[in-house]
Amino acid sequence: MRAGRAGDWSAAVESFGNEYFTNRSGGYCRGDRLEPLTRTFAELSVPLRRWYGVRVFTDGVPEGTPAPGDPGELARLLEAEERAGRADPYRTVAALLHLVGTRRG
């Protein structure tokens, strides 16, 4: 999503067939997807209970941009991110995922 939003069409097309990418800080990273992670949880007998999207709205904000100085505006930003991270279709386009599983037994 980040490459496409930035208009880097070559990187956007390349990302469809590659789970590795270079992040904005220059780090070489792996981008895991929900379905394989869910299967891995199941194979480990840790059923997926919930999952959340992280950085739904704020991923496109340039690094170094300060957080809103107004506490009310910061609270609204955090609420928007939290609500979007729990709701489809927003969480499905988040930059990061948090998965929660519980092992029984």
Backbone as a chain_set.jsonl record, in Angstrom:
{"seq": "MRAGRAGDWSAAVESFGNEYFTNRSGGYCRGDRLEPLTRTFAELSVPLRRWYGVRVFTDGVPEGTPAPGDPGELARLLEAEERAGRADPYRTVAALLHLVGTRRG", "coords": {"N": [[0.822, -1.202, 0.0], [1.924, 1.238, 0.788], [3.883, 1.886, -1.179], [2.272, 2.17, -3.463], [0.57, 4.282, -2.682], [2.453, 6.252, -2.614], [2.981, 6.597, -5.232], [4.888, 5.031, -6.458], [4.97, 2.985, -8.749], [6.333, 0.782, -9.844], [7.511, -0.448, -7.571], [5.165, -1.005, -6.215], [3.893, -2.903, -7.892], [5.846, -4.918, -7.859], [5.725, -5.704, -5.204], [3.591, -7.448, -4.967], [4.425, -10.034, -5.546], [6.346, -10.612, -3.729], [7.501, -11.214, -0.51], [9.317, -9.815, 0.918], [10.692, -6.596, 1.655], [11.992, -3.221, 1.491], [11.973, -1.069, 4.132], [10.89, 2.284, 5.131], [12.999, 3.252, 6.605], [15.137, 2.045, 5.548], [15.585, -0.546, 6.252], [15.673, -4.09, 5.702], [12.916, -6.044, 5.37], [10.383, -8.495, 6.253], [7.171, -9.061, 5.059], [4.538, -10.351, 6.52], [1.503, -12.167, 5.943], [-1.999, -12.312, 6.755], [-3.414, -14.826, 6.391], [-1.412, -16.978, 6.134], [-0.211, -16.647, 8.668], [-2.344, -17.193, 10.363], [-2.731, -19.909, 9.781], [-0.293, -20.896, 10.768], [-0.576, -20.308, 13.5], [-2.692, -22.099, 14.06], [-1.446, -24.566, 13.514], [0.311, -24.627, 15.625], [-1.352, -25.079, 17.685], [-2.568, -22.825, 18.734], [-5.131, -21.144, 18.529], [-6.279, -18.458, 16.515], [-7.611, -15.676, 18.002], [-8.28, -12.961, 17.865], [-7.614, -10.216, 15.649], [-5.843, -7.31, 14.703], [-5.539, -4.285, 12.832], [-2.797, -2.096, 12.362], [-1.623, 1.202, 12.204], [-3.366, 2.245, 10.234], [-4.387, 4.707, 9.223], [-2.23, 6.385, 9.678], [0.092, 5.506, 8.47], [0.976, 6.676, 6.1], [1.965, 9.109, 6.853], [4.671, 11.306, 6.798], [7.911, 10.334, 8.051], [9.185, 11.662, 11.082], [7.317, 13.63, 11.352], [5.717, 15.573, 13.705], [3.577, 14.488, 16.394], [0.139, 15.475, 16.778], [-0.083, 18.552, 18.486], [-2.187, 19.457, 19.98], [-3.971, 18.117, 22.588], [-6.586, 17.118, 22.337], [-6.852, 16.687, 19.595], [-4.877, 14.744, 19.19], [-5.999, 12.69, 20.721], [-8.28, 12.157, 19.165], [-7.053, 11.248, 16.81], [-5.814, 8.882, 17.769], [-8.102, 7.476, 18.575], [-9.395, 7.159, 16.1], [-7.506, 5.525, 14.77], [-7.549, 3.275, 16.472], [-10.229, 2.388, 16.272], [-10.442, 1.914, 13.505], [-8.551, -0.082, 13.275], [-9.839, -2.261, 14.306], [-11.917, -2.807, 12.628], [-13.35, -4.022, 9.618], [-13.495, -2.627, 6.351], [-11.076, -1.499, 6.945], [-8.966, -2.464, 8.652], [-7.853, -4.41, 7.082], [-6.172, -3.172, 5.299], [-4.123, -2.152, 6.722], [-0.807, -1.132, 7.732], [0.574, -2.785, 9.47], [0.052, -5.781, 11.414], [-1.502, -6.986, 14.357], [-1.756, -9.924, 16.046], [-3.732, -12.068, 18.055], [-3.62, -14.873, 19.956], [-4.655, -17.77, 21.806], [-3.408, -20.262, 23.728], [-4.673, -23.33, 24.64], [-4.876, -25.524, 27.37]], "CA": [[0.0, 0.0, 0.0], [2.753, 2.439, 0.921], [4.476, 2.213, -2.479], [1.207, 2.658, -4.338], [0.149, 5.612, -2.232], [3.533, 7.198, -2.929], [3.106, 6.687, -6.678], [5.999, 4.207, -6.925], [4.212, 1.887, -9.348], [7.201, -0.394, -9.98], [7.597, -1.093, -6.262], [3.833, -1.523, -5.883], [3.681, -4.135, -8.654], [6.806, -5.904, -7.359], [5.359, -6.168, -3.865], [2.597, -8.511, -5.019], [5.039, -11.341, -5.609], [7.522, -10.649, -2.871], [7.156, -10.961, 0.888], [10.367, -8.974, 1.499], [10.698, -5.221, 1.17], [12.828, -2.282, 2.215], [11.092, -0.103, 4.785], [11.267, 3.689, 4.966], [14.271, 3.496, 7.293], [16.185, 1.332, 4.835], [15.708, -1.914, 6.754], [15.132, -5.18, 4.897], [11.866, -6.612, 6.226], [9.452, -9.47, 5.698], [5.775, -8.697, 5.268], [3.689, -11.526, 6.678], [0.098, -11.96, 5.636], [-2.893, -12.866, 7.767], [-3.775, -16.238, 6.197], [-0.355, -17.89, 6.585], [-0.022, -16.535, 10.114], [-3.462, -17.909, 10.985], [-2.412, -21.343, 9.67], [0.8, -21.186, 11.703], [-1.179, -20.346, 14.842], [-3.453, -23.345, 14.184], [-0.474, -25.669, 13.584], [0.915, -24.579, 16.961], [-2.47, -25.23, 18.635], [-2.841, -21.509, 19.308], [-6.12, -20.577, 17.624], [-6.372, -17.011, 16.43], [-8.816, -15.167, 18.675], [-8.577, -11.627, 17.333], [-6.497, -9.564, 14.983], [-6.031, -5.867, 14.586], [-4.673, -3.55, 11.932], [-2.049, -1.027, 13.021], [-1.196, 2.246, 11.274], [-4.311, 2.298, 9.12], [-4.413, 6.064, 8.681], [-1.005, 7.149, 9.914], [1.254, 4.945, 7.797], [1.441, 7.588, 5.056], [2.5, 10.348, 7.422], [6.134, 11.272, 6.689], [8.668, 10.158, 9.298], [9.634, 12.906, 11.684], [6.187, 14.525, 11.55], [5.33, 15.501, 15.12], [2.188, 14.18, 16.729], [-0.618, 16.701, 17.023], [0.202, 19.193, 19.764], [-3.445, 19.607, 20.707], [-4.328, 16.819, 23.171], [-7.857, 16.643, 21.794], [-6.601, 16.179, 18.246], [-4.149, 13.49, 19.362], [-6.974, 11.7, 21.191], [-9.114, 11.783, 18.017], [-6.212, 10.43, 15.933], [-5.681, 7.562, 18.379], [-9.407, 6.806, 18.508], [-9.619, 6.754, 14.706], [-6.646, 4.375, 14.501], [-8.028, 2.112, 17.221], [-11.493, 1.903, 15.702], [-10.156, 1.37, 12.179], [-7.776, -1.302, 13.455], [-10.733, -3.348, 14.708], [-13.063, -2.902, 11.721], [-13.161, -4.187, 8.181], [-12.336, -3.079, 5.588], [-9.896, -0.699, 7.284], [-7.851, -3.224, 9.209], [-7.255, -5.244, 6.037], [-5.172, -2.394, 4.546], [-3.178, -1.578, 7.679], [0.604, -1.402, 7.475], [1.023, -3.838, 10.373], [-0.992, -6.571, 12.057], [-1.305, -7.59, 15.68], [-2.579, -11.125, 16.167], [-3.878, -12.544, 19.425], [-4.013, -16.261, 20.049], [-4.642, -18.294, 23.17], [-3.16, -21.709, 23.782], [-5.458, -23.99, 25.68], [-4.44, -26.739, 27.713]], "C": [[0.857, 1.252, 0.0], [3.345, 2.852, -0.422], [3.429, 2.769, -3.433], [0.734, 4.041, -3.961], [1.189, 6.673, -2.56], [3.727, 7.361, -4.43], [4.291, 5.929, -7.239], [5.404, 2.921, -7.488], [5.056, 0.64, -9.531], [7.278, -1.154, -8.663], [6.245, -1.679, -5.866], [3.572, -2.842, -6.601], [4.598, -5.237, -8.14], [6.376, -6.497, -6.028], [4.333, -7.295, -3.885], [3.224, -9.896, -5.024], [6.201, -11.519, -4.661], [7.11, -10.348, -1.436], [8.194, -10.098, 1.589], [10.346, -7.595, 0.87], [11.678, -4.396, 1.993], [11.907, -1.23, 2.825], [11.625, 1.322, 4.615], [12.592, 4.032, 5.621], [15.431, 2.77, 6.625], [16.398, -0.094, 5.298], [15.061, -2.922, 5.817], [14.166, -5.967, 5.773], [11.072, -7.676, 5.48], [8.041, -9.016, 6.027], [4.906, -9.936, 5.328], [2.244, -11.17, 6.391], [-0.769, -12.755, 6.615], [-3.128, -14.364, 7.593], [-2.651, -17.188, 6.601], [-0.098, -17.821, 8.089], [-1.129, -17.27, 10.864], [-3.222, -19.411, 10.927], [-1.303, -21.737, 10.654], [0.278, -21.25, 13.13], [-1.902, -21.677, 15.049], [-2.521, -24.545, 14.307], [0.193, -25.742, 14.95], [-0.12, -24.76, 18.071], [-2.698, -23.945, 19.426], [-3.847, -20.826, 18.368], [-6.13, -19.045, 17.681], [-7.69, -16.561, 17.041], [-9.255, -13.826, 18.09], [-7.37, -11.161, 16.543], [-6.869, -8.113, 14.721], [-5.084, -5.305, 13.522], [-4.032, -2.398, 12.694], [-1.527, -0.076, 11.95], [-2.067, 2.258, 10.017], [-4.238, 3.668, 8.446], [-3.053, 6.755, 8.744], [0.217, 6.609, 9.179], [1.82, 5.896, 6.738], [2.014, 8.897, 5.561], [4.022, 10.286, 7.355], [6.81, 11.111, 8.048], [9.155, 11.512, 9.788], [8.519, 13.919, 11.881], [5.767, 14.44, 13.011], [3.863, 15.121, 15.279], [1.45, 15.489, 16.951], [-0.337, 17.253, 18.418], [-1.036, 19.377, 20.627], [-3.85, 18.246, 21.267], [-5.641, 16.256, 22.634], [-7.69, 16.059, 20.404], [-5.845, 14.853, 18.302], [-5.105, 12.384, 19.813], [-7.861, 11.233, 20.039], [-8.33, 10.909, 17.034], [-6.114, 9.01, 16.483], [-6.999, 6.793, 18.354], [-9.694, 6.315, 17.101], [-8.782, 5.528, 14.366], [-7.165, 3.125, 15.22], [-9.3, 1.538, 16.602], [-11.272, 1.283, 14.334], [-9.416, 0.043, 12.278], [-8.606, -2.5, 13.857], [-11.817, -3.635, 13.684], [-12.636, -3.139, 10.278], [-13.942, -3.093, 7.469], [-11.032, -2.4, 5.991], [-8.715, -1.547, 7.745], [-7.148, -4.067, 8.153], [-6.206, -4.494, 5.215], [-4.152, -1.745, 5.472], [-1.748, -1.967, 7.328], [1.112, -2.592, 8.287], [-0.179, -4.575, 10.936], [-0.561, -6.976, 13.45], [-2.274, -8.749, 15.762], [-2.586, -11.576, 17.61], [-4.381, -13.975, 19.378], [-3.917, -16.724, 21.49], [-4.462, -19.798, 23.11], [-3.976, -22.283, 24.927], [-4.739, -25.247, 26.105], [-3.568, -27.267, 28.649]], "O": [[0.556, 2.217, -0.703], [3.317, 4.032, -0.774], [3.688, 3.746, -4.136], [0.519, 4.885, -4.832], [0.859, 7.842, -2.758], [4.545, 8.172, -4.863], [4.672, 6.155, -8.388], [5.339, 1.901, -6.803], [4.541, -0.469, -9.384], [7.127, -2.375, -8.644], [6.19, -2.741, -5.246], [3.085, -3.795, -5.993], [4.164, -6.38, -8.0], [6.637, -7.669, -5.757], [4.219, -8.031, -2.905], [2.606, -10.847, -4.547], [6.961, -12.48, -4.781], [6.447, -9.345, -1.174], [7.985, -9.687, 2.73], [10.02, -7.443, -0.308], [12.132, -4.822, 3.055], [11.148, -0.576, 2.11], [12.685, 1.53, 4.026], [13.242, 5.003, 5.233], [16.572, 2.865, 7.077], [17.287, -0.783, 4.8], [14.027, -2.642, 5.21], [14.563, -6.499, 6.81], [11.088, -7.746, 4.251], [7.759, -8.629, 7.161], [4.572, -10.512, 4.292], [1.817, -10.03, 6.57], [-0.324, -13.733, 7.216], [-3.047, -15.106, 8.572], [-2.905, -18.132, 7.35], [0.201, -18.839, 8.712], [-0.872, -17.901, 11.889], [-3.475, -20.118, 11.903], [-1.374, -22.788, 11.291], [0.648, -22.147, 13.887], [-1.745, -22.313, 16.091], [-2.77, -25.443, 15.11], [0.598, -26.822, 15.382], [0.195, -24.613, 19.252], [-2.981, -23.974, 20.624], [-3.46, -20.027, 17.515], [-6.005, -18.437, 18.744], [-8.759, -17.019, 16.636], [-10.44, -13.591, 17.854], [-6.253, -11.641, 16.737], [-8.034, -7.757, 14.545], [-3.97, -5.797, 13.344], [-4.657, -1.799, 13.569], [-1.044, -0.514, 10.906], [-1.566, 2.279, 8.893], [-4.048, 3.761, 7.233], [-2.771, 7.631, 7.927], [1.288, 7.211, 9.263], [3.029, 5.91, 6.51], [2.498, 9.709, 4.773], [4.612, 9.308, 7.813], [6.363, 11.662, 9.055], [9.493, 12.391, 8.996], [8.733, 14.958, 12.506], [5.489, 13.349, 13.509], [3.03, 15.397, 14.416], [2.068, 16.503, 17.277], [-0.351, 16.516, 19.404], [-0.946, 19.444, 21.853], [-4.054, 17.307, 20.498], [-5.783, 15.041, 22.493], [-8.313, 15.052, 20.07], [-6.147, 13.937, 17.537], [-5.017, 11.257, 19.326], [-8.166, 10.045, 19.94], [-8.869, 9.945, 16.489], [-6.31, 8.044, 15.747], [-7.004, 5.582, 18.133], [-10.175, 5.198, 16.913], [-9.283, 4.591, 13.743], [-7.21, 2.043, 14.634], [-9.417, 0.325, 16.432], [-11.848, 0.239, 14.028], [-9.628, -0.853, 11.462], [-8.141, -3.636, 13.764], [-12.566, -4.6, 13.837], [-11.685, -2.532, 9.786], [-14.985, -2.675, 7.973], [-9.982, -2.704, 5.424], [-7.592, -1.361, 7.276], [-5.975, -4.404, 8.31], [-5.426, -5.125, 4.501], [-3.394, -0.875, 5.042], [-1.508, -3.001, 6.704], [1.989, -3.325, 7.83], [-1.295, -4.055, 10.934], [0.61, -7.274, 13.688], [-3.477, -8.576, 15.57], [-1.576, -11.482, 18.308], [-5.445, -14.252, 18.824], [-3.188, -16.144, 22.296], [-5.268, -20.513, 22.514], [-3.957, -21.766, 26.044], [-4.09, -25.929, 25.312], [-3.382, -28.483, 28.704]]}, "num_chains": 1, "name": "protein.A"}
